[in-house]
Amino acid sequence: MNNPQLILASASPRRAQLLTRAGIPFTVLISPAKEPARKPALIPTDIWPATLAYIKAAAVQKHLETRNSKLETRLIRAADTIVVSPTGAILNKPRHRSHAATMLLSLSGKTHTVITGLCLLRGRHLRLTRAIATCKMKRLSKKQLDAYLDSNLWRGKAGAYGLQDPSTGAGTDPFITLLSGDPTTVVGLPLQLLQTELASFPKD
């Protein structure tokens, strides 16, 4: 799948890596949008990540239009990922170590949901969708939790973890099992969904 006009509206190195591995050419343009601190009550949780992705993409489009940029006609792709705990709480990126610890303890030994929203935007053409995956975290001992927190692998990740991160912060002992869904959804960019949407997105 080739789309040389794609703009990645994200600072995430993991999303960039996924696009590179999939052979999809892109240009990075970090969105200037400031995300809402919390989800409005009227917006369902399952569509909230797509809403956040749209906020990012729209901000990039406005920025390009204001600057009269040569990139203005390019297709903008934005994504946002949330983890939903068993209690229904939305877990975004942790603000600090203790926040990460609280998130991980709420998921320890439990099954939870990961939702990644996807937005494609170019001019008047807009596509919003999302992918859902189900994961289970093994029960973490205090030693494993402390080691993972010490590793700093939790930084910048929804739910304070990465799918293949080792539970001890080193070695090859992942503590997340993917029960259903595309693993790239958990990483932050559902590639199968993206390729399907790119194939049917209007060309003009």
BALONU-483423 format. One record per atom (N, C-alpha, C): residue in one letter; y, z, x. Coordinates in steps of 0.05 Angstrom, whole numbers, padded with zeros to 5 digits, always signed. Atoms other than C-alpha are relative to their C-alpha. Example, Ala and Ser with C-alpha at 12.3 -4.5 7.8 and 13.67 -1.06 7.14 Angstrom:
BEGIN
A-00024+00000+00018 A-00090+00156+00246 A+00024+00000+00018 S-00024-00001-00016 S-00021+00143+00273 S+00022+00014-00015 
This chain:
BEGIN
M-00024+00000+00017 M+00000+00000+00000 M+00025+00000+00018 N-00025+00001-00016 N+00066-00022+00032 N+00024+00000-00018 N-00025-00001+00014 N+00135-00005+00008 N+00022+00007+00020 P-00019-00005-00021 P+00187-00013+00063 P+00026+00011-00010 Q-00026-00010+00011 Q+00243+00008+00015 Q-00002+00029-00008 L+00003-00027+00009 L+00217+00079+00005 L+00017+00020+00015 I-00015-00022-00012 I+00262+00139+00018 I-00015+00026-00007 L+00013-00026+00005 L+00228+00207+00026 L+00023+00021-00001 A-00022-00020+00003 A+00277+00259-00002 A-00011+00028+00005 S+00012-00026-00006 S+00245+00317+00034 S+00001+00006+00030 A+00000-00008-00028 A+00248+00356+00098 A-00028+00009+00009 S+00027-00010-00005 S+00174+00373+00094 S-00015-00017+00020 P+00015+00016-00019 P+00136+00351+00156 P-00028-00007-00010 R+00026+00006+00011 R+00071+00354+00117 R+00000-00024-00018 R-00002+00024+00017 R+00095+00303+00066 R+00004-00025+00017 A-00003+00023-00019 A+00118+00258+00122 A-00026-00008+00013 Q+00026+00005-00013 Q+00051+00264+00156 Q-00019-00014-00019 L+00018+00012+00019 L+00014+00246+00092 L+00008-00030-00005 L-00008+00028+00003 L+00056+00183+00082 L-00007-00017+00024 T+00007+00014-00024 T+00046+00163+00154 T-00030-00007+00001 R+00029+00004-00001 R-00029+00172+00150 R-00009-00020-00021 A+00006+00019+00021 A-00030+00131+00086 A+00010-00028+00006 G-00011+00026-00007 G+00007+00074+00120 G+00022-00009-00018 I-00023+00007+00018 I+00067+00077+00073 I+00025+00004+00016 P-00026-00002-00015 P+00132+00061+00110 P+00021+00015-00016 F-00021-00016+00014 F+00190+00107+00093 F+00022+00007+00020 T-00022-00011-00015 T+00257+00133+00115 T+00006+00028-00012 V-00006-00027+00009 V+00273+00208+00111 V+00029+00003-00006 L-00027-00008+00007 L+00336+00229+00075 L-00001+00026-00015 I+00003-00026+00013 I+00338+00303+00060 I+00020+00003-00023 S-00017-00003+00024 S+00364+00318-00009 S+00020+00023+00004 P-00021-00021-00001 P+00430+00357-00012 P-00001+00019-00024 A+00000-00016+00024 A+00410+00388-00078 A-00007+00029+00005 K+00007-00028-00001 K+00408+00463-00087 K-00018+00006-00024 E+00019-00004+00021 E+00347+00482-00126 E+00007+00025-00017 P-00005-00024+00017 P+00354+00530-00186 P-00017+00024+00010 A+00013-00024-00009 A+00335+00601-00169 A-00025+00007-00016 R+00023-00006+00017 R+00288+00606-00228 R-00003-00021-00022 K+00005+00020+00021 K+00257+00563-00282 K+00012+00009-00027 P-00010-00006+00027 P+00294+00560-00349 P-00023+00005-00019 A+00022-00007+00018 A+00251+00590-00404 A-00009-00023-00017 L+00007+00022+00018 L+00253+00526-00445 L-00017-00022+00014 I+00015+00021-00015 I+00219+00484-00390 I-00028+00010+00005 P+00028-00008-00005 P+00143+00489-00389 P-00006+00000+00030 T+00007-00002-00029 T+00113+00510-00322 T-00011-00025+00011 D+00014+00023-00012 D+00071+00448-00315 D+00018-00024+00005 I-00018+00022-00006 I+00131+00401-00316 I+00024+00009+00017 W-00021-00010-00017 W+00177+00446-00275 W+00001-00013+00027 P-00001+00013-00026 P+00157+00416-00208 P+00011-00029-00001 A-00011+00027+00003 A+00172+00346-00233 A+00030+00001-00005 T-00029-00004+00004 T+00240+00371-00257 T+00014+00005+00026 L-00012-00006-00026 L+00255+00399-00188 L+00000-00025+00017 A+00001+00025-00015 A+00233+00333-00157 A+00022-00019-00009 Y-00021+00017+00010 Y+00281+00296-00202 Y+00028+00010+00010 I-00025-00011-00010 I+00338+00343-00182 I+00005-00009+00029 K-00003+00008-00028 K+00325+00326-00109 K+00006-00030+00002 A-00003+00029-00002 A+00319+00251-00120 A+00028-00009-00011 A-00026+00007+00012 A+00381+00247-00165 A+00023+00007+00020 A-00020-00007-00019 A+00422+00283-00112 A+00002-00020+00023 V+00000+00020-00021 V+00401+00233-00059 V+00012-00026-00010 Q-00011+00024+00011 Q+00417+00175-00105 Q+00031+00002-00003 K-00029-00004+00003 K+00486+00203-00120 K+00014-00001+00027 H-00011+00000-00028 H+00498+00215-00045 H+00002-00029+00010 L+00000+00028-00009 L+00480+00142-00030 L+00022-00016-00014 E-00020+00015+00016 E+00524+00115-00086 E+00028+00008+00009 T-00026-00009-00009 T+00583+00157-00063 T+00008-00012+00027 R-00005+00011-00027 R+00576+00133+00008 R-00001-00030+00001 N+00003+00029+00001 N+00565+00061-00015 N-00020-00009+00022 S+00019+00004-00021 S+00505+00063+00031 S-00017-00025-00003 K+00018+00022+00000 K+00461+00004+00050 K-00027+00007-00011 L+00026-00010+00010 L+00402+00047+00028 L+00000+00003-00030 E-00004-00006+00028 E+00429+00050-00043 E-00021-00012-00018 T+00019+00014+00018 T+00379+00001-00072 T-00029+00008+00006 R+00027-00008-00007 R+00318+00034-00041 R-00012+00020-00020 L+00015-00018+00017 L+00265+00071-00080 L-00001+00028+00012 I+00000-00027-00009 I+00273+00146-00074 I-00025+00015-00011 R+00024-00015+00008 R+00211+00190-00075 R+00005+00029+00007 A-00003-00028-00005 A+00217+00265-00083 A-00024+00015-00012 A+00023-00016+00011 A+00164+00319-00095 A+00007+00030+00002 D-00003-00029-00002 D+00161+00393-00107 D-00026+00013-00008 T+00025-00013+00005 T+00102+00440-00106 T+00004+00030-00007 I+00000-00028+00006 I+00091+00507-00139 I-00029+00010-00002 V+00026-00013+00004 V+00032+00555-00140 V+00004+00019-00024 V-00001-00017+00023 V+00018+00590-00206 V-00022+00020+00002 S+00020-00021-00004 S-00016+00657-00199 S-00016+00004-00026 P+00016-00005+00024 P-00070+00682-00247 P+00016+00013-00023 T-00016-00012+00021 T-00016+00720-00285 T+00021-00019-00011 G-00020+00019+00009 G+00026+00658-00294 G+00026+00000+00015 A-00024-00001-00016 A+00078+00676-00243 A+00002-00025+00018 I-00005+00023-00017 I+00109+00618-00205 I+00006+00009+00028 L-00004-00008-00028 L+00103+00625-00130 L+00011-00024+00015 N-00013+00021-00016 N+00152+00582-00090 N-00004+00007+00030 K+00002-00007-00029 K+00165+00588-00015 K+00009+00029+00004 P-00008-00028-00005 P+00168+00660+00010 P+00026+00001+00015 R-00025-00004-00013 R+00235+00685+00032 R-00002+00014+00027 H+00003-00015-00025 H+00209+00731+00086 H-00029+00010+00001 R+00028-00008-00005 R+00145+00764+00113 R-00010+00018-00023 S+00010-00018+00021 S+00140+00819+00060 S-00003-00015-00026 H+00003+00017+00024 H+00151+00768+00005 H-00025-00016+00002 A+00025+00015-00004 A+00095+00726+00034 A-00025+00018-00004 A+00022-00019+00004 A+00050+00788+00036 A-00005+00005-00029 T+00002-00005+00028 T+00064+00802-00037 T-00014-00024-00014 M+00012+00024+00012 M+00046+00730-00056 M-00030-00002+00007 L+00028+00002-00009 L-00019+00730-00015 L-00017+00021-00013 L+00015-00021+00013 L-00041+00796-00044 L-00005-00006-00030 S+00003+00007+00029 S-00029+00769-00115 S-00021-00022-00004 L+00020+00022+00002 L-00076+00710-00099 L-00027+00008+00012 S+00024-00008-00014 S-00128+00747-00057 S-00024+00003-00018 G+00025-00002+00015 G-00198+00737-00085 G+00002-00013-00028 K-00005+00010+00027 K-00170+00698-00145 K+00003-00031-00001 T-00004+00029+00005 T-00169+00628-00174 T+00029-00004-00011 H-00028+00006+00008 H-00100+00597-00183 H+00005-00030-00001 T-00007+00029+00004 T-00065+00531-00198 T+00022-00008+00018 V-00021+00012-00016 V-00024+00486-00154 V+00009-00025-00014 I-00012+00023+00014 I+00023+00436-00186 I+00020-00013+00018 T-00020+00015-00015 T+00060+00382-00148 T+00012-00021-00019 G-00014+00020+00016 G+00113+00343-00187 G+00009-00023+00017 L-00007+00025-00015 L+00130+00272-00166 L+00022-00015-00016 C-00021+00016+00012 C+00194+00233-00180 C+00004-00025+00017 L-00007+00026-00012 L+00206+00159-00165 L+00026-00009-00014 L-00026+00007+00012 L+00278+00137-00176 L+00013-00023+00016 R-00017+00022-00012 R+00316+00072-00163 R+00017-00011-00022 G-00019+00009+00020 G+00378+00056-00202 G-00006+00013-00027 R+00006-00010+00027 R+00362+00062-00276 R-00030+00005-00005 H+00029-00003+00002 H+00287+00063-00264 H-00008+00028+00009 L+00008-00028-00006 L+00256+00133-00266 L-00029+00004-00008 R+00028-00007+00007 R+00184+00157-00264 R-00004+00029+00008 L+00007-00028-00005 L+00165+00231-00270 L-00028+00005-00007 T+00028-00007+00006 T+00094+00256-00265 T-00008+00024+00017 R+00009-00023-00016 R+00053+00312-00235 R-00030+00000+00003 A+00028-00003-00005 A-00015+00328-00206 A-00007+00029+00001 I+00008-00028+00001 I-00054+00393-00215 I-00026+00004+00015 A+00025-00008-00014 A-00106+00425-00170 A-00006+00029-00005 T+00009-00028+00003 T-00146+00489-00176 T-00012+00010+00026 C+00010-00011-00025 C-00159+00533-00116 C-00008+00029-00004 K+00008-00028-00001 K-00191+00599-00100 K+00004+00011+00028 M-00004-00013-00026 M-00169+00645-00044 M-00022+00022+00003 K+00019-00021-00005 K-00222+00689-00012 K+00014+00027+00001 R-00012-00027-00001 R-00211+00764-00014 R+00007+00006+00029 L-00010-00004-00027 L-00168+00781+00046 L-00001+00030+00007 S-00001-00027-00010 S-00179+00843+00087 S+00028+00005+00011 K-00026-00006-00012 K-00118+00879+00115 K+00003-00013+00027 K+00000+00012-00027 K-00136+00853+00184 K+00006-00030-00002 Q-00004+00029+00004 Q-00139+00781+00159 Q+00029-00006-00010 L-00027+00004+00010 L-00074+00788+00120 L+00021+00004+00022 D-00019-00005-00021 D-00037+00818+00179 D+00000-00023+00021 A+00003+00022-00020 A-00064+00764+00226 A+00013-00025-00010 Y-00012+00024+00011 Y-00042+00709+00180 Y+00030+00002-00001 L-00029-00004+00001 L+00027+00738+00170 L+00011-00002+00028 D-00009+00002-00028 D+00033+00745+00246 D+00002-00029+00010 S+00002+00028-00009 S+00016+00671+00254 S+00025-00016-00008 N-00023+00015+00011 N+00078+00650+00214 N-00007-00026-00014 L+00008+00024+00014 L+00037+00595+00182 L+00009-00001-00029 W-00009-00002+00028 W+00062+00619+00114 W+00028-00011-00005 R-00028+00008+00003 R+00133+00597+00127 R+00002-00028-00012 G-00006+00026+00011 G+00159+00540+00084 G-00021-00011-00019 K+00022+00010+00016 K+00097+00537+00040 K-00001+00015-00027 A+00003-00012+00027 A+00091+00548-00035 A-00024+00018-00001 G+00023-00018+00001 G+00047+00608-00048 G-00006+00014+00026 A+00003-00013-00027 A+00054+00628+00026 A-00025-00008+00015 Y+00024+00009-00015 Y-00007+00588+00049 Y-00002-00030+00001 G+00007+00028-00001 G-00032+00520+00070 G-00030-00003-00005 L+00027+00004+00008 L-00097+00491+00045 L-00020+00005+00022 Q+00018-00003-00022 Q-00130+00488+00113 Q+00008+00020+00020 D-00008-00021-00019 D-00095+00546+00146 D-00023+00020+00003 P+00020-00021-00005 P-00144+00595+00178 P+00009+00027-00009 S-00008-00026+00011 S-00144+00664+00146 S+00008+00020+00022 T-00007-00018-00021 T-00139+00697+00214 T+00024-00009+00016 G-00023+00011-00015 G-00081+00654+00237 G-00008-00016+00024 A+00010+00016-00022 A-00125+00621+00289 A-00030-00006-00005 G+00028+00007+00004 G-00193+00588+00294 G-00004-00019-00023 T+00007+00020+00021 T-00228+00550+00238 T-00012+00014-00024 D+00010-00015+00023 D-00237+00600+00181 D+00020-00002-00023 P-00018+00003+00022 P-00198+00571+00122 P-00006+00020-00022 F+00004-00020+00021 F-00188+00620+00065 F+00005-00011-00028 I-00005+00012+00026 I-00174+00571+00009 I-00022-00021-00005 T+00020+00020+00009 T-00228+00532-00029 T+00012-00016-00022 L-00010+00018+00021 L-00207+00471-00069 L-00022-00003-00021 L+00020+00001+00022 L-00244+00476-00136 L+00002-00026-00015 S-00003+00025+00014 S-00215+00414-00169 S+00027-00012+00008 G-00025+00014-00006 G-00162+00361-00157 G+00001-00012+00027 D-00005+00013-00025 D-00135+00321-00099 D+00010+00019+00020 P-00010-00018-00020 P-00127+00361-00035 P+00029-00005+00008 T-00027+00006-00007 T-00062+00325-00021 T+00020+00012-00020 T-00017-00014+00019 T-00034+00356-00084 T+00007+00028+00010 V-00005-00027-00011 V-00041+00424-00051 V+00017-00001+00025 V-00016+00003-00024 V-00011+00399+00014 V+00029-00005-00008 G-00027+00004+00008 G+00050+00376-00025 G+00008-00028-00008 L-00006+00028+00008 L+00044+00301-00040 L-00026-00013-00009 P+00025+00012+00011 P-00011+00274-00086 P-00001-00030+00006 L+00000+00028-00009 L-00026+00208-00050 L-00012-00019-00021 Q+00012+00018+00020 Q-00072+00179-00103 Q+00019-00006-00023 L-00020+00004+00022 L-00020+00190-00157 L+00024-00016+00010 L-00023+00015-00010 L+00036+00164-00113 L-00006-00029+00002 Q+00008+00028-00003 Q-00001+00100-00097 Q-00003-00014-00027 T+00002+00012+00027 T-00016+00088-00170 T+00027-00005-00012 E-00027+00003+00011 E+00056+00099-00190 E+00016-00021+00015 L-00014+00021-00015 L+00083+00055-00134 L-00009-00028-00008 A+00010+00026+00007 A+00038-00002-00155 A+00011-00010-00027 S-00010+00008+00026 S+00066-00001-00226 S+00030+00003-00003 F-00028-00005+00002 F+00138+00017-00211 F+00016-00026+00000 P-00016+00025+00002 P+00190-00037-00230 P+00010-00009+00028 K-00008+00010-00027 K+00207-00081-00170 K+00030-00008+00000 D-00028+00007-00001 D+00278-00097-00192 D+00017+00020-00015 
